[in-house]
Each structure stands twice: as C-alpha cells, then as structure tokens.
Amino acid sequence: MTWQWTEIFKGSAGTYEVNRFVGGVGVLAYILTVPALVAYEVVIRGRELDVVAFCAAYPTGLGIAIGAIAGAVAVKDRQVAKAKTETAAAATAQADAAVTQADAEGRT
C-alpha cells in the first residue's frame, strides 16, 4: 500500500474529516492570498513594502492558522477517543453483569 497525500485528511477512524479539509484549504488560502495582496498593494497601488513588518506578521499568522486547526482536530480526536472508551467500558460492564446474573442463577 502506498501513501497518498489525501491521507492527511483522514481521522483516527480512517475516514475523511471535514475539519481537516477545511483547515487545509484555509491554510493554503492564507499562503497564497497574503503575498498576492501585498504584491497588489506594492505594484498596483504603489505603496512601500515594509519588509520587517511582513516578515514578522506573515509567519505568525501562518503559525496561528496551523495551530488553530491542529488544536481543533486534536480536541475532536480526544473527544472521539474518550467516547469510544466510555462506550467500550459500558459494554464490558453490561456483559460482566449478564455473566454474574447467569452465575447466580446457575446457568453457566
């Protein structure tokens, strides 16, 4: 089995998740549009480019965008794992109760 780039959009269950896709598209849009808008301001409108401000703000914004998406995905994955664990624990407890009841009634 070969790895495909679309694997980054799959969650812990192996299915595609919307929040990963939307986050990826959002970060890609940020990567493409910010330099385009700065170029528009410099070339078309004739404004002066403040390289220091751009170099400080662009990576910071990119980091915030990536961090926000990663945080949202991590919280969701943690909640899914917690729900699966609680469901499995409840099923085990129910099965144990059924075995205990059968033992008490002498049906084992």
Secondary structure, 3 states (H helix, E strand, C coil): CCCCHHHHHECCCCCECHHHHHHHHHHHHHHHHHHHHHHHHHHHCCCCCCHHHHHHHHHHHHHHHHHHHHHHHHHHHHHHHHHHHHHHHHHHHHHHHHHHHHHHCCCC
